[in-house]
Amino acid sequence: MKKQHLLAPLGVLSVAALLLTGCTDNTKTASADGAITVTESDTECSVATATAPAGQLTFKITNNGQKSNEFEVLAADGLRILGELENIGSGTTRELTVRVDEPGEYLVACVPGQVGAGMRQAFTVTEATTKETVAADRAALQKTAVEQYTAYVRGQVQQLLPATEEFAKAFAEGDVEKAKALYPTARAYYERVEPVAESFGDLDPELDFRKAMLEDGQEFTGWHRAEEDLWGSEGYTKLDAAGRQKVADFMVKKTKELYDSVRSDDFKLNIEAIGQGAIGLMDEVATGKITGEEELYSHTDLWDFQANLEGAKVAFETLQPLLKDSGDEQLATTLTERFAAVQKLLDAQKSGDGFKLYTELSKDEIKGLADSVNALAEPLSQLTKAAAKVK
């Protein structure tokens, strides 16, 4: 996890009240390709329009600030994330494609530094001006892709729950060696589908929040709380039995909530969510695993790297049939080659049933992995729009 979705409760606020200082909308037209232009900085969030017709929305986001930024599209309650693009580096322009079919009130947000609720503003989705008709063959392929990926997500979370329960039991009982052995393998189920967990309000920060991201008054919970206790840090005082049990119980409780959420009939995905999820997973690698920040105490970052890569590849392969006979065959070939290149470098770091610790990697090995991830990122950024084509 890179950041916390620290979303402000909206129960007593109107959508209009969420127009925060430094967050502006204006009447500038969208870009020539139909994308809605967004200009971010460390203090401002300027969106070219505050309204758009229902359907596929593309935001072209430029970060003119010094901090890495994020852009989100949220439901009016501020809790459900419909789409997000993280790690928009200083001086870069990236695109976020989301699908919003229901007219109504929504929110958009820029999050400088990727911490906190960010600078939010109201965004209205109106009735579609034209009926978007998807060619029958593509509609069938898109439906199949969504069904397959939904089943994949549910399957991963279904395996995550017993794996978490087993880890939590060992941790609570003080079986340090068993808990350490289970830690990276249990987390893999979560890491493969993390963007889905991030869409459920505070579940991701509660389960996968790193200590470095804590703000005043926030409690340190979840996987990394257990990680610190198992591997320790300088000057750290280990939890007693009651403390370990509290952490373990909380992890199981929140994982059950995630399980119930993805098993619910209300859980819906679309093509755009699948494509952006793949991008999000590789962003996780680029900002957390490559740097060694994710697993600060255990140094099991490469296990997470592998899981993120697997999750992104599954998303790509689920959408791959939509790239055939659509003019996107070269994109499919490039992505297949780039995924294989990353996997080859990662395979070189295997040790036994797992991987080397991050601290055992040389600077050249880290650079090689980083370069391969960067090479994958550019074609991967084209996946969502290609798969979401109507013809």
N, C-alpha and C positions, 0 to 999 in steps of 0.2 A: 504493500500500500504506500502511496506517495503522499497523501494528504487526507485531511478529514473533511467530510461533507458536514460542516457545522451549520446546519440549516436553521434559520430563525423560525420559531413557531408562529403560525399565522392565525391562530384561533381568534385573536382580538384585533387583527389588523385587516383593513381592506387591501385589495391589490394595489390601489392607488397610493396607499401609505408606504408602499415598499420602494418608492422612487428615492433612492439613497443619494446622498451628496456625492457629486462627481459623476453621476450616471445620467447620461443625457440621451434623448432620442431627437432626431431631426428629420427634415423632409427631403434629404438628399436621395436621389434615385438609387436603385440597386445597380450593381455592376452590369456590364454589357452582356455577360453570360447568364443573367437572371439571378445571380447570387445576391443575397443581402449583405452589404458591406458592414463590417464591424471594425472599429478602431479602438484598440485598448492601450492603456498606459498604466503606470503604477497608481494613478489617481483618477482616471477617467474611463468611461465605457460609453462609446458613441455608436449607436445602432442606426443605420440609414433609414429605417422605417419602423414604426411601432405596430404595424399591421401587415398581414399577408393572407392570401387565400389558403384554404385547407389543401393538404396534399403534401408532396415532397418539398421540403424547405432546405435550401443550401445557404449557409452563412460563410462568407469569406472574411476571415479574421486576421487582422494585422496587429501585432504587438509592438507598439512604439516605446514601451517602458523598458526599464532595466531588469525587472523581475520576470521570471517565467510566469506565464499567465494561463488561465483556463477560461473556457466559455461553456455555459450550460443553458439548456432549455428545460424548464421545469413546469410541472402542473401548478395551478394557482395556489395550492396549499404549501408550496415551497418544499415539499418532502419528496415527491416522486420525480425522479430525473428522467426525462424523455430522451435526452441525448446530451453528450458532453464531449469536449475535446480538451485534453489535458496537455501540459508541457508545451505550450506555444512559446517558443524561445524569443528572447529579445531580438527585434529586427526581422522576424519571420512572418510569413503569411501562410495560413493553413485553412482548410475547408472542413466544415462539419455539415453532414447531410442527415436530416432527421425526417421522419414522416409523422405528420399531425393531421389526422383525418377528421377530428371532431372540432367544429367551430366553438369558440369560447375564449375565456381569459386564461392566459398563461404568463410565465415569467421568463425573462432571459437575464443572464448574469455574467459579469466578468469577475474573475477571482484572482487578483494579483498575488503572487507568492503561493497560490493554491492552498490557502488556509482561510478558514472562516466562510461566512455566507457570501461574501463578495459584494459587488455593486449591482444591485438588481433593478429591473424596471419592468413595467407591465408590457405585455405583448399580446395583441388580439389576433386570433385566427378567425377569419370570416368564412362565409360559405364559398365553396369553390366556384370560380367564375366560369369554368368549363369542366365538363365531365371528362376525367382522365380515364381513358380506356386502355387497359393492358391487353396486348395481344394474347389470344387464348393459350398459345403454347408457352409463352413466358409466364402467364398467370399460373399455369399448372406447375411450372418449375419453381416459381417463387413460393407457392403454397407448400410444395414438397420440402423445399429448403427450410422454411419456417418450422414445419412439423418435425423435421429431422433434428434441427438445432435445439428446439424446445425439449425434445426427448433427451438429447445429449446433456443439456443443462440439468434437467431433473435427475438424470442418472448420476451425474457427478455429485450433486448435493445429496442424493440418496446414499451414496458411498461415503460422503463426508461425515454424515451424522454418526454412524457407528465408529468410524475412525477417530472422530473427536471424542466420543464417549470412552473409547479404549485409552486414548492418550490422557484424558482428564482423570480417569481412574488411577492410572499409574502415577500421574503427577500428584494427585491428592494424597495417595498412599506413601509418597516419598520414595518411590522406586525410581531413582534418578536415572540409572542406566537405561531402563526400559523406556522411560519417558523421552530421553534424548534420542533413542533409536526411532521412536514413533513420530517424533516431532516433524521432520522434513517430509516423511511419506504421507502423513495425514494431511498436512497443509497442501499437498499437491492438488487434491480434489478442489480445494477452495481457489487456489491460484489459477486453475484452468478456466474458471468461470467468474473471476472476480468482478468484471464490469457489471454483471447481473446483480451481484450482491450490493454493489455501489448504488444501484438504482433504488434500493429500498431504504431511503432515508439514512438513519444512523447505524444500520446493521454493520456496514463495513468498518466504520471507525471503532465501533464497540468490539469487533472481532479482530481487526487487523491494524490497530492504531499503534504507530511507533512512538516511543517516549519523546523523541526529539520534536514531535509535532504537538505536544501537549500545550494547551493554553492555561492560564490561571484558573484554578478551580476545577479543572477536568481530571477525572479519575483515569488512571492507567489500567486498562483491562485487556482481556483477550490473549491471543497467541503470543504476542511479544512481551506481555507481562509474565507469562509462564516461561518464556525463553530467558528473560533476564534472571529469573530465579534459578533456573537449571544451570546456566552457564556463568552467571554472576557478572559483576562489573566492579571496578575499583571502588572500595569503600561500601559495597552493597551488603545489607543485612538480610539474610534469607528469611522467607516467610516461615511462620510456624504452621502446624498442622491445620489450624482453623483458617489461616490465611490462604493456604494452598487449596483447601476445600472451597472457599469462597470464589477463588479465581476459576476453579474447575467447574463449579456449578453454573457460574455465569456463562462460561464458554458453551456449555451444553445447552443452556436455556436459549441463548441467542442463535445457535446453530439450528435448534428445533424451529425457531421462528423463521429462519431462512428456508428451511425445509418446507414448512407449511406455506410460505409465500409462493415458492415456485411450484408447489403441487396444487395451488388454488386454481379454480376455474377462471379467476380474474387475471391470472398471469398470462400476459400476451407479449409476443415478440414480433418484429417485422424485419424485412430485409435490411433496412438501414441500421437497426440495432445490432444485427449480426456483423455487418461490415465494420461499424464503428467499434464494436467489441474487440474485433481482431486488432484494430489500431490501438485501442486502449491497452490491450495486453502487452503489445510490444513497446508501448510507452512505459509500461511498468518495468520492463527489462532495462530500457535505456536510462531511466532515472533512479532506479533502486537497486537492481541486481548487478548491473555493470559497475556501479560505484561502490558496492559493498555496504550500502546503507540499510538495506532491508533487514538483513539478519545480522545485526550489529554484534550480538553476543555469541551466537552459534556458528556464524560464518558459513551457513548452509545456503548461501545465495544461489548457487548453481542448481540446486534442486528446484528452487522457485523459478529460475530461468527456464529450466526444462519444461515445467508445467505451463508457464506462460506461453512458451513457444508452441507446445502441443495444443493448447486452447486456441491460439491464433490460427494454427494450421487447420484445425478442425473447422473453424469458421470459414476459412478460405475454401477448403475442399467442399464444404456444404454449398457454397455459392458458385463453385467452379462450373457446374453445368450451365449457368446463366451467362458465362463468358464465351460459350461455344456458339458459332454461327451468328455472332452479334458484332463482329468487328473487334472483339477484345481477346482474340486468341493469343496474341503476343503477350498481353498482360498476364494471362494465365501461365504461359511458358516461363516468363520472367519470374513470377512469384514462386512457381515450383522450384526453379533453380536457386532462388535466393533463400527460400526456406531450407533447402538441402545444404546450402553453403553454411548457414548458421548451425545447423544440426551437426555437420561434419566437425566444425571447430569445437562444439560442445562435447561431442563424443570423445574428442582427444583428451578431455579433462575427467573422464570417468575413472572411478577408483572403486573396485569391488562392485557392490550392488548400487553404489551411489556415485558421488563426485568428489573431487578434491575440495577442500575448504577454500573459501575465497582468499584467505591469507596465504595460501600456498601458490597462488598464481603469480607469474612474473608480470611486469609492466607491459611487456610485449604481448603476452597472452591476453591480458585485459584489453589492450588496444585492438588486437585482432578481432576479439569478440564484439567490441564496440563498433568497429568499422563494418562488420558483417550485419549487425543490427541496423545501422544507419543505411546500408545499401538496400535492405529489405523495406525500410520505412517509406521510401518514395513511391515505389509501385503499389505498396499496400494502401497508401493514401488514395489511390484511384479505384480501389475495389468497390466501395459502397456505391458510388455513382454508376459504375459499370453494371453492377448486379441489379440495381434498382430501375434500370431502363424499362420503359413500357413497351418498346418494340425491339 
